[in-house]
Amino acid sequence: MAKFLVRCGVAFLLTARVVFAGPLEDCQEYVKYGVPSTTGDILCRKGYLLAHDPIRKTPTWVVEHLTVDRVNGALSRKDQFKADPDLPKGRRAELSDYRKSGYDQGHMAPSADMAWDELAMSESFYLSNMVPQVGTGMNRGIWKDLEEKVRKWALERESVYIFTGPIYSGKEATIGKNRVAVPDHLYKIVFDPQEKKAIAFIMPNRKLKSSEMSKYIVSVRDVETTTGLDFLSALPVDEQELIETVKSSDLWPGADAQ
């Protein structure tokens, strides 16, 4: 039977496997097309919803909704990385885990996507939204370039939903005292709800060439098979089949528009 915990006036729904940080109804926008899984700590934020793995100390998936208004936000980035206050010590990454690790604190929901709201920007710097990511050529290279393309796609298409997260082999390296897992690969899915189309990527967590971005395009079904997650599950099965089994032949148009 589900139980409710009230912390600082906020209701938390507790089950054996799921923790809802804040009323889940505040995140209905992000669950519109389904929740990829219900394991781990489900954390509802102003600008995203995520499932956090307390063993690996990284998110399993993060979902965002980008619109034209949000992409046109004008707030400046403020680097305020911090441990997630809604997760207890021992179940979360700490700043000390990343220090001198050789890895970037890689956002899954990018801070640049949160320039529309101060709270959304601040919450994007919680370490629960991060994975240890190779810096040069990855977090500060092809991955950053992909994030910029996604924002341009949101401007072109007016509304997109983005699912992002790590992929592990089961023999991954770890960093820090809390053994934060280093992903072998990262995935990103961009879904256009108006055209009912999606483009998906799986990239190894290493230095890559941005010019070869299209090389890492896969189908949504490929991501599901690799991760065990279930994306777009709120859609009718026949629609899921049409969307998830199609691999885009190239990058979506519009991303290079200025």
Secondary structure, 3 states (H helix, E strand, C coil): CCEEEEECCEEEEECCCEEEECCHHHHCCCCCCCCCCCCEEEEECCCCEEEEECCCCEEEEEEEEEEHHHHCCCCCCCCCCECCCCCCCCCCCCHHHHCCCCCEEEECCCHHHHCCCHHHHHHCCEHHHEEEECHHHHHHHHHHHHHHHHHHHHHHHCEEEEEEEEECCCCCCEECCCCEECCCEEEEEEEECCCCEEEEEEEECCCCCHHHHHHHEECHHHHHHHHCCCCCCCCCHHHHHHHHCCCCCCCCCCCCCC
